[in-house]
Amino acid sequence: MAWDIAVKTKVYHLLANEIFFRIYNGTYPLGVKLSSFPVFAKEVGSSPETVRKAISELQKHGIVERNRLGFFVTSNHEKVLEYRDSYLAAVEQRYFEAKQKVEETVLEINQGQF
């Protein structure tokens, strides 16, 4: 049987998720200016490039906005809720895919294919 390991999650995606959760729970309030990439990187123990990619990912979804003064958490609460819902839908989809794999494996075991 071939290995079925798919490590697709990049570090910057994990960081983007963590930043989002901190926005969602109010650690980074709506409208607040985020630290510079080097300062942020030092805080999280990552590289400035990883922070840049994470912020860019959140910027694509409207969670972080850029202006001439820097990067800011959106003031739009609806955007945050929309992103939360899409994130949860993706997690749910991955859960159902994993559940299906387990059920198929159990079926194979029960049929003596292992």
matplotlib code that plots the C-alpha trace (Angstrom):
import matplotlib.pyplot as plt

x = [0.0, 1.4, 1.9, -1.0, 0.7, -0.1, 1.6, 0.3, 0.1, 2.8, 4.1, 2.8, -0.7, -0.4, 0.8, -2.1, -4.5, -3.0, -3.1, -6.8, -7.7, -6.1, -8.1, -11.3, -10.9, -9.9, -6.2, -5.7, -8.8, -10.6, -8.8, -5.5, -2.2, 0.0, 3.6, 6.2, 7.3, 10.7, 9.0, 6.2, 8.7, 10.6, 7.4, 6.3, 9.8, 9.6, 11.2, 10.0, 9.3, 7.0, 5.2, 4.9, 3.4, 0.9, -0.2, -0.5, -2.7, -5.0, -4.9, -6.2, -9.3, -9.8, -8.9, -5.8, -5.6, -2.7, -2.4, 0.5, 0.9, 1.3, -0.9, -4.1, -6.7, -9.9, -12.6, -15.2, -16.6, -18.6, -15.4, -14.0, -17.2, -17.2, -13.6, -14.4, -17.2, -15.1, -12.3, -14.7, -16.2, -12.8, -11.9, -15.2, -14.5, -11.0, -12.7, -15.2, -12.4, -10.3, -13.4, -14.0, -10.4, -10.7, -14.0, -12.5, -9.5, -11.8, -13.8, -10.6, -9.4, -12.8, -12.7, -9.2, -7.4, -4.6]
y = [0.0, 3.4, 6.1, 8.6, 11.6, 15.0, 17.8, 20.8, 23.3, 25.9, 27.7, 31.0, 29.5, 28.3, 31.8, 33.5, 31.2, 32.1, 35.9, 35.5, 33.7, 36.5, 39.0, 37.0, 36.8, 40.4, 40.1, 42.3, 44.5, 45.7, 48.7, 48.2, 48.7, 45.6, 45.6, 45.8, 42.5, 42.4, 43.1, 40.7, 38.0, 38.4, 38.1, 34.9, 33.4, 33.3, 35.1, 38.4, 36.7, 34.2, 37.1, 39.0, 35.9, 35.4, 39.0, 38.9, 35.9, 37.7, 40.8, 38.7, 37.9, 41.5, 40.7, 42.9, 46.2, 48.2, 52.0, 54.4, 54.0, 50.2, 47.2, 47.3, 44.8, 45.5, 47.5, 45.5, 42.9, 41.3, 40.4, 38.7, 36.7, 35.7, 34.6, 32.6, 30.8, 30.0, 28.7, 26.5, 25.1, 24.2, 22.4, 20.6, 19.5, 18.1, 16.3, 14.6, 13.6, 12.1, 10.3, 8.8, 7.5, 5.9, 4.3, 2.9, 1.5, -0.1, -1.7, -3.0, -4.5, -6.1, -7.6, -9.0, -6.9, -6.0]
z = [0.0, -1.0, 1.6, 1.7, 3.3, 2.0, 3.8, 2.0, 4.8, 4.5, 7.6, 6.4, 6.2, 9.8, 10.8, 8.8, 10.6, 14.0, 13.2, 12.0, 15.3, 17.2, 15.2, 15.7, 19.5, 19.8, 20.6, 17.5, 17.5, 14.3, 12.8, 14.8, 13.0, 12.9, 13.7, 11.0, 9.4, 11.3, 14.7, 14.0, 12.9, 16.2, 18.2, 16.5, 16.0, 12.3, 9.3, 8.0, 4.7, 6.3, 8.1, 4.8, 3.1, 6.0, 6.0, 2.2, 2.5, 4.9, 2.7, -0.2, 1.9, 3.1, 6.7, 6.6, 4.7, 3.6, 3.4, 3.3, 7.1, 7.1, 7.5, 9.5, 10.6, 8.7, 10.4, 8.6, 11.1, 8.3, 6.4, 9.5, 9.8, 6.1, 6.4, 9.6, 7.8, 4.7, 7.0, 8.9, 5.7, 4.5, 7.8, 7.6, 4.1, 5.1, 8.0, 5.8, 3.3, 6.2, 7.6, 4.1, 4.0, 7.4, 6.4, 3.2, 5.1, 7.6, 4.8, 3.1, 6.4, 7.0, 3.5, 4.2, 1.7, 4.2]

ax = plt.figure().add_subplot(projection="3d")
ax.plot(x, y, z, "-o")
ax.set_aspect("equal")
plt.show()
